[in-house]
Amino acid sequence: MPGSGQSNDRRLGLKASQEVVVVAISVVLFVVFSATLNNFLSQGNIIAILKNVSILGTLAVGMGFVVVGRGIDLTMVAVMVVGVAFSIWISTWGIDFTLAVICGAILVAAIGLFTGVMVAIAEVPPIFATLAIASSVYGSGRIVFASDVLYAPPDIAWLKFVGNGSVLGIPMSVVIFGAVAALMGLFLRKTRFGRLVYATGDNPNAARTTGLPTRPIIVTQYVISALIAFTAGIIMTGLVTGIDTRLYNSSLIYDVLLVVVLGGIGLSGGQGGVRNVIAGTILVGILTNGMTILNFSYTSQNLIKSVILLGALAIDAIINPRDEQTSQSGDI
């Protein structure tokens, strides 16, 4: 339909404009903070920004992948902390840490598989399914581990390299984030499965009617999202030598959503990509670091980011209004 094509072109144009605005705001904030904050441009602070951004950005790549398919994954932080904590926990039994990490990856993949089945086959709305599963995963982990903080073995060379190593002067954590982002970008844009994800997110009913395997696609998305969250957890463990499971109770999952929506990936699905995630990650990373240097309280930072998230959601609702087809296919 001509009208539909024009509407899609308009939406893509607005999304591109949003991405440009986000990049411009990032540049302005960087310049302002550089000029007004004494320690902002210090080598230590720039490295801190990059390392923090690597964790947030890696999580956001997984979240963005799910959102493109018209879903949402609130299990990511729970999966991250419990999966890594499980790996550390079983390594205390005398199991090689690398093997323990593989076991942790299998565990989180199983959680992602279960989440995908609940969403795709049981047809539980994603926001409710992932919220309930996240709480269950975290609660189970707290009971099993009986400790809030678990520390990795101190003599793991590759884990030290992840946390403190660098490639051509770039922190290894940032290199891993870049690799995850690049692979996901290629996966979404250059593979048949990626195109199916966009088709499913854009119009689930039409995708199902034309015979596309929408249920396996959705299940696979949640498995991949869980594995990406686990990767972010490994990065964090390398940086701080352990994992604090109480991170689940922080605002990190909302920061991830902020990155995705602010960057320009529409919650209605079928649009956006890794480039949007990178744009949103840079902005949120710079903003958070600047507020920290300015000694904004944790509560104040969360308030500011919440207001920004609300504004981004409002903009997304305007750019991607809920039409009849969307309402029939279900909310996220």
Disulfide bonds with the S-S distance in Angstrom:
none
